Amino acid sequence: MTGSADITQLNGVGESKAKILHRLGIFTVYDLITYYPRDYEHCSEIAPISRAEDYFSSGDQIIVRVKIKSEPVLRYTGRYKILNCIAGDETGNIEMQWFGAVYLKKILKVGTTHIFKGTVKKRGMTLYISQAKQISEADYAKISGTLQPIYVLTKGITSQAIAKLVHQALTELPREKDVVLDELNKWGGFGSEEVIPFYDALMGVHFPTDMDSVLKARWRLVFNEFLAFILNVRRLKGSDGREKNSAPMIEVSATNRILESLPYSLTNAQLRTFKEILSDIGGEFTMNRLVQGDVGSGKTIVAFLALVTAAMNGYQAALMAPTEVLARQHFEELRDMVRRLHFDDVVPVFLTGSVSAKEKREIKEQLLSGKANIVLGTHAVIQDDVQFKKLGLVITDEQHRFGVRQRAKLSNANTDEKELSIHPHTLVMSATPIPRTLAIIIYGDLDISLIDELPATRLPIKNCVVGPNYRPSAYKFIRTQVTEGRQALVVCPMVEESEGLDAENVIDYSKRLKEELPDSFVIEYLHGKMKPKDKNFIMERFASGEIDVLVSTTVIEVGINVPNTTVMMVENSERFGLAQLHQLRGRVGRGIHQSYCIFMCGSENKDVHKRLDILNKSNDGFKIAEEDLKQRGPGDVFGVRQSGEMYFKIGDIYADSATLKLASEFADFILKNGSAEIIASLESKLQPVI
């Protein structure tokens, strides 16, 4: 068996189970073994009921062995079925509560004894255990005192089932030579004798003996992941150094007319960044620049100025956005601007996957002939059959969502024989608050500009971190805002209900909101598992104001601009990294009305509230990232993704910044000293089996 084998090659994975795994993004054996746990659960000793208050305060789950004291009662609240009973041990009694677990009514007979594991919650002054999972005596004996992996789940599968499949896959996969470890030993840049083999790291992260073994295993996997990425970036840059500027451009008066027409003045940071861009495109070498700007800092207008400059200099320019809705918004805004200012020489076109075949054909002909000199779109812009007459500038919005290979492909898309010597300038726009030292490593071939001021017209977002008891007040506030003509966003961590995970999901939550809010309100949901055309349809309806309240997963994080949205409410905010929460917050505060962000925290843990309170004190993404790192320990990287933007399967560019720097130094070493064969071998072995 190889890593590329279909998941159905494993025993016990038929067509129906494969469909369930596909919903988790698991299609191959490699996908499975790199589907890392989101957290670990320590199966502790059975606790007496008298210690329930301690578990409520800590937020940890409690394991109890109790006797059922009262007949389970099933009651209905709206569409929800709630089962309650009283259970106890020699130290006291406590209420047990389940949502939807109707089958337990037949099992929980008065006088029977059971082992449960659940979360202690409080209603007023009364403690109760919510959504407790029943554990057999035999299973408890097996897992007592161990670390159990917890995976992100979907309906139809458990963490235990995933762990069983992972164990089968790792057992059957061949153990190949660990070339990375061999090269690390030659390098001697650090104590490589403490680095565990790659296969052992995979086993250790899925089936750890203790937290120390988890951290060692995770470090090795993170190092490999970063190394693969950095090698890719370094190799794409090539060994020829910086390219000579083959598309020289000068400043044009059209950009001054744009600035004069705006209802606001650009900040000094925006003007400084645009001057740096002008200096690059008019300089000796081809521009490769990263523009970092916090959410709402005004990167888009700077990009528009660059696009118009390229067009007025006789070149073509392309801008790729991460979503079709945002690409369309950019296109319509630029199109209206050039029409209003009568820039007849600037001809923008819109190209995405949903454009009709006839329109695509016409747009491609316009780009090849040079009739169209600006194209705005998504991945459709980098298809093999999209050719340019004179491409001089490429702008990618949130570049990491495309990948370095795709960016390089677009940059070299020019196929006109007379213009083959042109190497387009590259401008990357990012709202991810990455410290400069890390940005230099990640975007190794780019110069960096920083837009570190917000426009004066932006009203600061008002924030609050609250507990679930505040939810009725939040609903009332949303009702008021929508009644006044505004819109609201609610973010949940999950798509659907998941066994063993006490967190909100968009499907059930949208149903609940429809019961809580007036019937006249239009409420819809959005998540990443929807078909692209369905996602675009929902986002376009929200952008046009047809939807009053949108319940979404973090798919809304990047890719939509709705100035009329004034309320952002994030459920289970403790499950997100602060940088990602800050990105989500960036979806509001874009219009003339005061905006608000409500972070609903489902944990009573004081450290969690202290971390989230950072968002109350600052709207600066860079400061938030720095403060978050100060408060987090090495074990906190599990289950909390600091960066929702820079996607790695297990690595975190903030919490693992030291590992990222080390991987960068090691990459430079092997590129400088390793033969082509060793480097090729390293790249092919960076993942377990390809």
N, C-alpha and C positions, 0 to 999 in steps of 0.2 A: 504494500500500500504506500502511496505517496501523498504529500500534502495537497496536491491538486485533485485528488480523487473526489468524486461526488460524495456527499454526505450519506447517500443511500447505500454506500459500500460498507457501512458499519452495521453490525448486527443489531436488529431491533429498530432500524430506521426504514420504515416503509413510506409509501406515498403520503399518507396522512400526517405522520410525524415530521416528514421532510417539509411539508407546507408550514407547519408550526415553526420549525427552525428557520425557514426562509423569512418569516416575519421578524426574526431577530437578526437578519443579515447573515445567516450561516448557510452557505451553499456547498462549501468544500470542507475537507478534513482540516485544512489550514485555517479556514475561518473559525472552526470549532476550537482548535487548541489555542488560538489567540483571542478567543472570546473570554477575556479575563474577568475574574470576580469583581464585582463592584465594591465588595466589602467582605469582612469575615465576622463570623459569629462565634463567640466563645461559649461553649456549652458548659455553663457553670454548675455548681452544686445546687440542689433543690433548696429554695429559700422558704422560710416560714412566712405566713401571711402578715405577721407583725412587722416585717421589714418592707412592706409594700411602699410605704412613704419614702424610704431611701431610694428605691428604684424609680419612683415618680420623679424625685429630685434629680437623679443622675441621667434619666432618659434611657437607661439600659433596660433590656427586656428581662422579665423575671420568669423563673421556672418554679412551679409549685406542684406539690402532690396533694390533691384536695378531694374531699368527699362532697358529693352533690347533696345540698341541704334542702333545696326547694324544687318543685316541679318546674321545668323550663316553660316560660311563657313567650308566645309568639305574638307580636303586635305589629301593626302597619303604620308607617309614617309616610304619607304620600305613596310613592311607588316602592318604597323601601320596606323590607321585612327585617325586623330586629328581634333577636332571640335573647332573652335574659334569664338568668337563674342565680341563686345564691350558692356558693361553695365555701368550704372552710377546712381548716386543720385544727390542731390542738391549741394554736395561738390566736385564732380568730376567724372571722368570716369576711368574705368579700363578694361583691357582685361581679358576674361574668357577662360579657355582652358580645354578640356577633351580629354582623350585617349579612343577611342572605343565607346563612348556614342552617337552613331549615332541617337538613338531614340529622343534625345533632339532637333534635328534639326527641328522636327515638332512641338515641344512644345514652343520653345523660339522665339515667334513672336515679331517683332519690336513693341514697345509700351506697351508690357505686363510687369507686375511687379511680381517679384519672390523674395523669401528669399533663400539665399544660404549660405552654410557653407563650407569653404575650406582653403587651405594653400596658403599663399602669398609667391610668389617666384619672383626672379629677373632675367631678361635676359639683360645683359649689364646694362643700367641705367633704364630699363623699368620694372615696377612691373606688375605682373599678378596673377590671382587666379587660382590655379591648382586643378583639380579633385573635384570641388565643389559639394557638395550634396544638392539637392533641398529639402526644408522643407516647408510643407504647413503652412498656417497661423494658422490653428487649432492645428497642432502638435507643432508649436512653442509656442503657448499659454500654452500648457500642460507642456512643458519641460523647459521653460524659468526660469533661476535661479536655476536649479536643477543640481545634479551630475548624469550623465548617464554612466552606465558601458560599457566598450569596451572589447570585447572578441576577442581572436585569432579566425579568421574565415576561412572558406573554401567556395568554390563556391556553391551557392544554399541556403545560410542562412545568416541572418543578426544578429547583436548584439541584436536588439529589439526582434527578434524571440527567441533567446536563453534565454533572460531575461524573456520572457513570459512563457516559459516552466519551467524555474527555479522557478518562482513564483507559478505556478500550483503544482509543486512537493512539495515545502516547505509547501504549504497550506494543502496538502493531507497527508503528512507524520505525524505520531503520535508524539507528544511531550513527550519524555520520561524523567525520572528523571536524572538530571545532577549530576552524582556521582563524577565527577572530581571537580566540584565547591564545593560540600559538603566536600570533603577531603581537599580542599584548605582552607576552613574556619576553619577546625580543625587544620591544620598545622600552620597557622598564620605566615608564613615566610615572608609575605609582605602584603601590603594593599589589601587583596582579596576582600574587599567590592567594589572595583572598577572594578572587573572582571565581565563581562556580561555573561549571560547564553549562552550555546553553540548554541541553536536554534536562539537566538537573534543575535548571531555573524554571523551565516549563512545568515540571512535576512539582517543584516547590511552591509555585505561585497558586497552583490549583489544589494541591494537597499538602499544606504546610503542617509541620509538627508544632511550631510556635511562631510568635510574631517576628522573632529574630530571623528565622529561616525565610519568612515571607519577605522581609526587607532585603535580604541578600539576593533572593530570587528575582524580586522586582527590579533591583538595581541592574542586574545583568540584562534583563529584557528591555528596560528603558535605554540602557547604553546602546544595545544593538539597534533599537528603533531609531534613536537619534543619529547613530553612525550611518545607517542606511540613507537617511534623509540628507545629511550633510555631504556625504560622498556624491549623492545625486546632484546637489547644488554645485559642488566644486567641479564635477566632471562636465556639467552643462556649460559652465563658464569657459572651459577649454584652457589651453596652455599658451594661447597667443597673446594674452594680456588684453588691454582695452582696445576696442576697435576704433579706427579712425572715423570721424564723423562724415558719413556719406550722404547725409540728408540735412545740410546746414540750413538753419532758419533764422530770420530776424524778427524783431518785434514789429507788430503791425498796429495801425491806428484803430482797427476794428475793436481791439480789446479795450482801448480807452473809451470807446463809445459804449461798450457793454457796461463798463464800470460806472459811467455817468448815468446810464439808464436804470441802474439798480435802485430800489427804494431804501437801500441801506449802504453803509460804507464798509468796505472790507477791513478786517482787523490787520494790525501790523504783521501778525504771523502769516496771514493769507498772502499779503503783498510780498513779504519776504520769500515765501515759498515759490510764488510765481516768478519772482526775479531769479531765483536759483534755477528754475526750469528753463527760463529764457537764456541764462548763461550756459546751461548744458547744451541745449539744442543749437546754440550759436557758437559753441566752443570747438575744441580740437577733437574730442572723442564723442562717441555715441552715448547718449544719456541712458543710464540705468539707475533710476532714482525711486526710493521709497518715500511716500508722503504719509507720515503718521499723524493722525488727528483724532482727538477724542470724539465720541459720539456728539453730533451737533456742532462741530467746530467749523463746518463750511468747506469740506474738501471738494464737493461736487462743482461749485462755481469755479474753483481753481482748475479742475479738470476741463470744464467747458472752455475756459480761456485758452488752455493748451490745445484743445481740439480745433478751435477757430484759428489760432495762430498757424497750425500746420496746414489747414485748408487754404488760408490766405497766402501761404508760401508756395502753393502749387503741389502740395503733397496730400495723400489720403491719411486718415486717422481712424482708429478703431477703439471703441470702449466696450469692455465686457463686464457685465454686472452678474452677481451671483444668482439672481432670480429674474424670471421673465417680467414680473410685475414691476420690479425696480428698473429694469432695462427700458420698459415702455414709459415709465414715468420720466426717466432721463431723456428719452427720445422726444417726448411731447414737450417737455420744458425747453430743450434746445431748439426744436423746430419752431416753437412759438417765438422764441427769442430772436432767431435769425430772420423770421418773417417780419416781426415788429420793427426791427432795425434795418430791414431791406438789404440784407446781406445776400444778394442774388448769387454770388460766387460760392456760397456755402450750401451744399446739398446733402442733408443728412438722410439716412435710410435706417429702417428698423428690421433686424433679422433675428428670429428665434425659431425654435422647433415648431411652434404652432402656426407660423405663417403658411399660407396655402402654397401648394406646389407652383402655381402660376406666378404668385408674387415672389417666391424664392428665385425662380428662374429670371424674372425681370430684375430683381435686386442684384443677383450675381452678375448679370450682363452689365448693369450700371457700374458695378465695382471694377469689373475687368476692363471696361472701356474708359473708366475714369470720370464718367458723368456724375456719379455719386462720390463725394470725397470724405464723408464721415459715416461710419456705420456704428450703430449702437445695438447691442444684443447680448446673447448668452453664449453657451457652448456652440451654438449653430455657427458662430463666426469662424470657428477653427476647424470646420469640416474640410476634408481634402479638396472638395470641388469649389471652395470659395477662393477666388483668385483676385489679386489686386493689380492695378496698373502701376501705382507709385505709392506704396505704403510707407509712410515716414514716421508714424507715431502709434504706439500701442499703449492703451491704458487699461489696466485690470483693476476692478474694484474688489477688495477682499481677495487678494491674489491666492492665498493659501487654499481657497476653496476650489481652485482650478488645478493646482499642482504645477511644479516647475517645468515639467515636460510639455504640458499644454501651453504654458506661457511661451516657451521657446518655439513651439510649433507655430503659434500665431506670429511671433516676431519674424519668422522666416517664411511667411506665407506668400511673399512677393514672387510671382512666377513670370512676369513680363521679361522677355529675353533682353530688352534694351536697358532694363532697370535692375538686373540681377545683382549689381554691385551695391545696391542700397541695403543698409542694415537699419531697420526702424529703431527709433528711440523708444525706450520702455519706461513707463511710469506706473508704479504700483501704489494703490490707495488702500490704507488699512486703518480701521478704527480700534484695533486691538492694542491695548496699552502695554507694549513690550518695552522693557528697559533698553536703553541704547546698546549696552554691551551684548545683550542677547540678540537684539535685532541685527547686529553686525554679523553674528554667527549664522543666524537663520537665513538672512538675506545677504549672504556673503558677497554677492556681486553688485550690490546696490548702494548708492550714496543715500543719505537719509536727511529728509526735511521733517521738521516738527511744527505742526500747527497747534500751539499750546495756549491759544486764547479762544474763548467763546464769543460769538457776535454779541454786541451790546443789546440787541433787541431780544435776546433769549432770556426768558424769565426762568430763574432757578426752579428746579422741580422740588416740590415739598414732599418729604419722605416720612414714613413711619414704619416701625417694626412692631407688630402686634401678634397676639395669640389668637387661637380659634374663637374665643369668646367674643372677639370684636367683629366676627363675620357678619352678623345681622346689621351692624352699623355700617359696615363696608357696602353691603347690598343696598342699604338705604341711600348711601352717598352716590353709588353708581346710578341708582334710579333718578336722583336729582340731576346729576350731570347729563344723563341721556335726555331727560325731559327738557333740559335747557338747550338741547340740540347738539350735545357733544357725543363722543363715542368712547367705548372702554375696551380694554384688553385684559383677559384673565389667563395667566400661564399656569399650567399644571405639569408636573414632572413625567407623567405617564400617558400613554395613548388609551389604555384600557385597564380594567381592574387586574391586579396581579396577585397571585396567592403568596402570602407571607410578607407582603410589602404594604405597609399602612401609609399610603400616599394617594393624593387625588389624581384622577385621570380625566382626560378631556371629554370622553364620551358620556360618562355618568354625570360629570359636573355640569355639562351643558343642559342635560335633562333637569338637574336640580335648579339651575338658574331660571329655566322656563317656568318652573313652579313658583319661584320666589319673586320674579319680576313681572310687570304687567304683560298681558297677552299681546299688547300692541308693539312690544319691543321685538325686534328681529335678532335672534340669538343663534349663532352657528358655531361649529367647531372646525379646527384645522390641525392636522398632524402630518408628520413626514412619511407615513405609510400610505397616504392617499395617492392616487394616480396624479401625475404632474398636471394634467389638464384640469382635474378637480381642484387641486391646490390653487392653481392660477385663477380659476373661476371664483373661489372663495375670497382670495386676496384682492381681486379686482372689485368684487362687490363691496368689500370692506373699504377699499380705497375710495370708491365712488360714494360712500355714505349709505349704501343700501342695508348694511349690517350695523346694528347698534352696539352689540356686545359680541366680541369674538373670543372664544375659549380655544387656546392653542398650546401646543408643546413649544419647545424652544425653536421650532422651525421658523417662528416669527422673528427670531433674534436679529437676523440680517435680511434685508430684501424688500422692505415696504416703507413708504413714507406717507403717513396719514396725519397731517397737521391738526385735524379736528379731534384726534384722540387725546383725551386729557386725563384718563385714569388707567393706570397699569396696576393690576393686582396679581402678585405672584404667590401661589399656594405652595406649601412645603418649601419655603425659600431656604431652609437649612440644608436642602439637598443639592444646592447649586454653589459653585464657586463665586466669590465676590466679583471677579472680573466679568463672569457671564451675567450675573445679576445687573451689573452696571451696563452691559451691552443691551440687555432686555429693557432696562430703564430708558435707554436711548430711543425707544419707539415712541415715547411721549415727550412733551416739551418742545414740539417742532412748530407750533402755531402761535397765535397771538394771545391765546387764553392760558390762564394758570393751569399747570398740570400737576398731577399727584401720583405718587407711587406707594402702594401698600404692600409691604412684605409680610405675608402671613407665615408665622413660624409655628410648626407643629411640635417643637421640642421645648421641654422645660429646662434644658441644660443651660446653666448660666454662661458657660464659655461660648456656646452657640449664639446666644443673644448678644454677648459682648462682640463677637465677630461681625454679626449682622449690623450692629449699631454703627460700625464704620461707615456704612452707607448713609446713615443719618447725618454724619458729620462732614461728608465731602461728596461733591459731584465730579471730582477729578479722578479719572480712571487710573492714572499713574500713581497717585497717592494711595488710592484704594488698594491697588495691587501690592504696593510696598508694605502697607499696614497689615494686610492679610498675611503676608509672609512672616511678619514679626510674631504673629499670634499662633501660627500653626507649627505643630511638631511633625516629625518624619512619618508618623503613623497616620496623619490626617489626610494624606494623599489618596487614601482608599475611600471610594464612594463620593468624593467631592472633586469634580473637574474644575480646576481653577480657570482654565481658558476654554471657553466654548468655541472660540474662533480657530485657533491653531490646533487642528485635530490630529492627535496621535492616539493609538489604541490604548497605550498604558502610560506613556510619558506625559509629563506636565512641565511646560517650559518655565514655569515660575518655581514650583516646589523642587524641580529637578534641575535648576539652573547650573549647579556645580557639575552635574553629570553631562549636561549639554556642552559646557565649556571643555570638559575633558574629552568628550567624543570629537569635538572640533579639532583639538590639538592632535589627537590620535589619527584623525583623517588626514591632516596635513603631513604627518609622519609617513603614513603608508603611501600617500600619493608622491611624496618626495623620494622615498627610499625603496618602495616596493616595485617589483617588475610588473608589467602589464598583466602577466598571467596571475600573479598573486592578487592584484587588485580585482581582476575579473572574478577570481575565485571567492574573494572576500564578499563581493557584491552578491554573488549567487548564493552564498552560504549565510548571509545575514539573517535570513529567515530559515526556519528549521528544514523544510523540504519544499522545493518549488515544483 
